[in-house]
Structures are given as structure tokens and as C-alpha cells.
Amino acid sequence: MTQSRGRAKLGVLVPFTNSNLEPDMALMRPNGVSLHFARMGGYDQDKIPDADQMHGLGAADLEEPLRLLQGVCPDVILYGCTSATLTHGLDFDRILAGRIKDTSGAATVTAAGALVHALQTIGTGRVGFASPYVPAINDMAIAFLSDAGIETVARSEVGGALDNFGQGALDPQAVYDLGLAADHPQIEALVLSCTDMRSVEIIARLEQATGKPVISSNQAMMFQAMQLAGIDEALRGYGQLLERKRL
């Protein structure tokens, strides 16, 4: 029997211009798990989401969105922006997760931290990296992964600088092509970074084409959130990561 709630509650902090994180979470939602969202700001929707803008989002005050999210008493809170903490570094990402947990009392997952956790779980040290970010943020992302012991062997980028709405408007075929361009004989997995990029829909197809695991921000967050919520069942159709045992 399909259940909409009762097993666990996931609270998700979403950048206010992000239009793809919520649909992705709905696609991957385990039976009996309910999803609860709160929007967060700290950046200018009309400016290119460059390092300064995402650095500002990472440092933004979360008191109000967290207060509203705590109204449903979530079991796990997901911080749903990868680049916001990539631009600050690995230590900041861990501190932010700790601060959210201390404030809310809920187990906490960050998008950037979840990527690292997923890659460590599957035991990979060399990756191809793809994102819709400006090159400077990609540089920071690669340094972030390096600090976690993960080497980026190949990377692919979009042509030009996408605005907040342009990142979310990339269709699944464009995301597939972006990911495929980061494949390389020496990599062990592909990383598709950005919670507003439509990666979840093409993960299985990209894995079939490359023969390698594909890790996306939203998929990695769901994987870690399920671990923390004690949910061990496999989820089919969204890549090898979600098909493995978690506990």
C-alpha cells in the first residue's frame, strides 16, 4: 500500500528561485516519507549566481526558514544548495550542518556534504565533474572535493554564464550531454552538482552509457537522508547509489 506519510519527515531548505529540487525529491520519495519545504534567500535573483552570490547565500541568516520548518518537527533537515557551501569550503559545510542540527534538533544533510558522503560510500577517489556553475565556482567545487580526498580528473561546463533561471531551465537532454562530456577513462564516477539541475531524470541513462556510477546533488541528499532516517529499502530508477543498502 502506498503511504504518503507516517514513516519519516524530511524538511528541505530550498533557494527561493530553485524550481527543480522539490520535483526531484517527490520523484525519489520513499513510501511513507513526507516532504516539507521552506524557501531561503540571501542572494539576488536577477544577478548571475557567481561565487559572490553563492557565498552570500551560504552565509545568509537561516533563523526564519528554520523556524518555519521546525513547525512540522522534521526527522532530517536537508540544506538544498550545493554551491552555497562549496564556495566556503569543507569546514564551513560541516559547521553549517552542525549549526542547523543544534538549532533544530534534527539530523542534518547538506548538498555538498552529501556528494562527498556518497562518493566515499561507493569508494571512489577519481571523478568527472559537471555543473551549470560559472567556472570560478567549479574551481571551488573541485578544491572542495580535493580537500575531501577526491580527485577531479575531468570536468565539463556550460557555455556562457547561466542566470538563476537558466540553470533550472536546462532540460534533461542538456544535462545528459553535460554529464557525458565529463566522462573519462580514468574516472570511477560522475558527479552532477547543483540542486536546481535536472539530473535525477537522466542518472540511470547516463550510468548505462558510461558504465560508471553517477552521483547528483539531490540523489546524494536523499541517500544520506534515508540513512539518517533508518530507511534501508532500495529505490529503483535513480542510479546505483539509491539501489544499495544504506544501513
PEVENSUL-V231541 format. One record per residue. RES is the residue in one letter. PHI is phi as a letter, one per 40 degrees, with the letter a starting at -180 (999 if undefined). Layout:
BEGIN
res	phi
RES	PHI
RES	PHI
END
This chain:
BEGIN
res	phi
M	999
T	c
Q	b
S	c
R	a
G	h
R	c
A	a
K	b
L	b
G	b
V	b
L	c
V	b
P	d
F	c
T	c
N	c
S	b
N	b
L	c
E	c
P	c
D	c
M	c
A	c
L	c
M	c
R	d
P	c
N	d
G	g
V	b
S	b
L	b
H	b
F	b
A	b
R	c
M	b
G	b
G	h
Y	a
D	c
Q	c
D	c
K	b
I	d
P	c
D	c
A	c
D	c
Q	c
M	c
H	c
G	c
L	c
G	c
A	c
A	c
D	c
L	b
E	d
E	c
P	c
L	c
R	c
L	c
L	c
Q	c
G	c
V	b
C	f
P	c
D	c
V	b
I	b
L	b
Y	c
G	c
C	b
T	c
S	c
A	c
T	b
L	d
T	c
H	b
G	h
L	c
D	c
F	c
D	d
R	c
I	c
L	c
A	d
G	c
R	c
I	c
K	c
D	c
T	c
S	c
G	g
A	b
A	d
T	b
V	b
T	b
A	c
A	c
G	c
A	c
L	d
V	c
H	d
A	c
L	c
Q	c
T	c
I	c
G	g
T	b
G	b
R	b
V	b
G	b
F	b
A	b
S	a
P	c
Y	c
V	c
P	d
A	c
I	c
N	c
D	d
M	c
A	c
I	c
A	c
F	d
L	c
S	c
D	c
A	c
G	g
I	b
E	c
T	c
V	c
A	a
R	a
S	b
E	b
V	c
G	c
G	g
A	b
L	c
D	c
N	d
F	c
G	c
Q	c
G	c
A	c
L	d
D	c
P	d
Q	c
A	c
V	c
Y	d
D	c
L	c
G	c
L	c
A	c
A	c
D	c
H	a
P	d
Q	c
I	c
E	b
A	a
L	b
V	b
L	b
S	b
C	h
T	c
D	b
M	b
R	c
S	c
V	d
E	c
I	b
I	d
A	c
R	c
L	c
E	c
Q	c
A	c
T	b
G	g
K	b
P	c
V	b
I	b
S	b
S	d
N	c
Q	c
A	c
M	c
M	c
F	d
Q	c
A	c
M	c
Q	d
L	c
A	c
G	g
I	b
D	b
E	c
A	c
L	b
R	c
G	g
Y	b
G	h
Q	c
L	d
L	c
E	c
R	c
K	c
R	b
L	b
END
